[in-house]
Amino acid sequence: MRYTTGGDLLVAVLRELGIGTVFGIVSVHNLPLVEAVDRELRFVPVRHEATAVSAADAYGRARGSIGCALTSTGTGAGNAAGSLIESLSSGTAVLHVTGQIDSAYLGSGRGFIHETKDQLSMLRAVSAYAATVTSADDAGRLLREAARAALTAPGGPGSVEWPVDLQYAAQTDTGAAPADGPHPVPEAAELAAAAALLASARRPLIWAGGGATGAGPQLTALLAATGAGLLTSNSGRGAVPEDHPAVIGNFATTPAGRALLADADVLLTVGTHFRSNETADYTLELPAAHIQLDVDAAAPGRVYPARHALHGRAADVLESLLPYARRAEPDWTARVTAVREEVRALLHDSIGPQAAVCDALRAVLPREAVVARDVTIASSSWGNRLLEMYDPRSNVFPRGGGIGQGLGMGIGAALARPDTPTVVLAGDGGLAVHLGELLTLAQERPALTLVVFNDGGYGVLRNMQDRYSERRSGVDLATPDFEQLARACGLPYARIAAAEHAHPVLEHAVASGGPVLVEVDLAELGPMKNPFTPPVTIPTA
């Protein structure tokens, strides 16, 4: 197949991948690509390259597929690196296409505009795949290889740098997609031993991570067959809808969660990384009888010992284990339900007046709504636990913990699923990192309610310093007048300053069908009963 320019080829590949919306910033070094995408698909001109990747990342997550970001070379590609790290950490699928200077000058070091030293090595450091287009006959193959790498577990971004002269050139493309490799299958003896251990369990628990999100039916069937309780990491939320009576959720490190783990006789973990913030810096103790299932062969035993390591796809392996499931002790299943209710009630009480915001969001949002969360107290304390998720595609947040990505992710998710509302939870400090994306929100007009929890700075770190230090450093920030800011950007504005405001304000914002900035004035709303501090170890004398 022949294409007039690289942009036309890129559009063809994106259509193969089912991508209809692309996020990026136009530049002299990606102009043919942007022009073709804008002409044939939808191009969203974000205000920072990091947001282009964040939005593409969430576009893929919300669809259960892949997104695409276009950036420029040099500084532009460097700006994208932080969000590429998030995609790599999360194993989410992003096709990142960045410009490059003319191929004749590539690597010459003569200071060509937008040139950077060894950009490809930078991309390799923050991507699952990175390559340079060196011929107008090779671009299609490299784009498909990058997309395949991004979509193949453990996943992450696939980056392609494309010299601008080769973007303008006529392209020859074979159209051949890379062949899928064989899916991993556990060793038969190990699978049989794991099945026997599972069959012996009378007090079983299951822990679902991000690798379990495609195995919801199998997990649900296993819960029904065993009467086990389901813990989750943040990434595994929604694999089984969180109103299911067996779903304890993201509460493993609570006292009740720890006690349940201590009394469990078998633990089956599915696709979880056991991140430090979800294991209280690895102080959480797991049962010795631990079956660990992961598509990444290096994962089992990396953090916690595994008696049986199962390397394979979650849905396939769980299907193989299901015939061996046996019912738990009745008292165990009843205890699981009691723990589920206990941990939620305790958290609901501890967050004080913010509980009204949490309750209102769940009441006014449809089950399929996307909830994108930046790193802020509201997200880390209750948004990542108490605000129920019913589908993993609705659960969008920066798994690597980087602040400031929430609004970009929300925009990407909202444009991926325009027929359902999206809500973004952000703090004033995190929002300020990419404040310019309010203009993207105003320009694109998605059905997105941006809820800004305003405490005048970095509240998480402020609480840490108040608890462990004698003074504050770098946490108290100047905060804009959000009503005036919203008006300047052409966005509707509303304010929550008391618990009774939460439901009517959020109901009206979500029902509007467009973008709304809702400020939660935390000084007026009032404090939580227990100030939130993250599970980070601080050395003390």
Secondary structure, DSSP 8 states (H G I E B T S, - for coil): -EESSHHHHHHHHHHHTT--EEEE---TTTHHHHHHHHHHSEEEE-SSHHHHHHHHHHHHHHHTS-EEEEE-STHHHHHHHHHHHHHHHHT--EEEEEEE--GGGTT--S--TT--TTHHHHHHHT-SEEEE---TTTHHHHHHHHHHHHHSTT--EEEEEEEHHHHHS-EE---------------HHHHHHHHHHHHH-SSEEEEE-GGGTT-HHHHHHHHHHH--EEEE-STTTTSS-TTSTTEEES-TTSHHHHHHHHH-SEEEEES----GGGTTTTT----SSEEEEESSTT-TTSSS--SEEEES-HHHHHHHHGGG-----HHHHHHHHHHHHHHHHHHHHHTTTHHHHHHHHHHHS-TT-EEEE-SSHHIIIIITTTS--SSGGGEE--TT--TT-HHHHHHHHHHHSTTS-EEEEEEHHHHHHTTTHHHHHHHH--SEEEEEEE-SB-HHHHHHHHHH-SS--S-B-----HHHHHHHHT--EEEE-SGGGHHHHHHHHHHTSS-EEEEEEHHHH---SS----S------
